[in-house]
Amino acid sequence: MNTYKTYVQIDASGRVVLEGLPFPEGSLLEVLVVDQTHQPKERVESWQALMRHVQSLPQAKSITDEEIAAEIEAQRSGQ
């Protein structure tokens, strides 16, 4: 999959115009719109809330440090 990242602003009419894209005419593109106006503090708070939720799940309480270390090692070694 070829990707291209750019930033645009919404104009007064609520439109976004993408110009000069590096894809051939007729290409079918997937467009993902992400609001970049969130402040870093809001992102940190959102991440912390997600981590609190994940850590509160019942299955998270039964995972041992050894299992975590083994999973990390498996990922690093490509398993």
C-alpha positions in Angstrom: 0.0 0.0 0.0 1.4 3.4 -1.0 0.7 6.1 1.5 1.0 9.9 1.4 0.6 12.2 4.4 -0.3 15.9 4.1 -2.1 18.5 6.1 -4.9 20.7 4.9 -7.3 23.2 6.5 -11.1 23.3 6.0 -12.1 26.3 4.0 -15.0 28.7 5.0 -17.5 26.5 3.1 -16.4 23.4 5.1 -14.6 21.8 2.1 -11.2 20.2 2.0 -9.3 20.3 -1.3 -6.4 17.9 -1.9 -4.1 18.9 -4.8 -0.8 17.6 -6.1 -1.3 14.1 -4.9 1.4 11.6 -6.0 -1.0 9.1 -7.5 -2.1 8.5 -11.1 -5.4 9.8 -12.3 -8.2 7.3 -11.6 -6.6 5.8 -8.5 -9.0 4.7 -5.9 -7.9 6.2 -2.6 -9.0 5.7 1.0 -9.3 8.9 2.9 -8.9 9.1 6.7 -9.7 12.4 8.3 -8.1 13.0 11.7 -8.6 16.2 13.7 -5.2 17.6 14.6 -6.5 20.3 16.9 -6.3 18.2 20.1 -3.7 19.5 22.4 -0.9 17.1 23.6 -2.4 17.2 27.1 -5.7 15.9 25.8 -3.9 13.1 24.0 -2.0 12.1 27.1 -5.2 12.1 29.2 -7.0 10.0 26.6 -4.1 7.5 26.5 -4.0 7.3 30.3 -7.8 6.6 30.4 -7.4 3.8 27.8 -4.5 2.3 29.8 -6.5 2.4 33.1 -9.4 0.7 31.3 -7.2 -2.0 29.8 -5.4 -2.6 33.1 -8.8 -3.0 34.9 -9.9 -5.8 32.7 -10.1 -9.2 34.5 -7.7 -10.9 32.1 -5.1 -8.2 32.7 -4.9 -9.2 36.4 -3.8 -12.7 35.7 -0.8 -11.9 33.4 2.6 -12.5 35.0 5.7 -10.4 34.5 7.3 -13.6 33.0 4.5 -13.9 30.4 4.9 -10.2 29.5 8.7 -10.6 29.1 8.2 -13.8 27.0 5.7 -12.0 24.7 8.1 -9.0 24.3 11.0 -11.4 23.4 8.8 -13.3 20.9 7.8 -10.0 19.2 11.4 -8.8 19.1 12.6 -12.1 17.6 9.9 -12.1 15.0 7.9 -15.1 16.3 
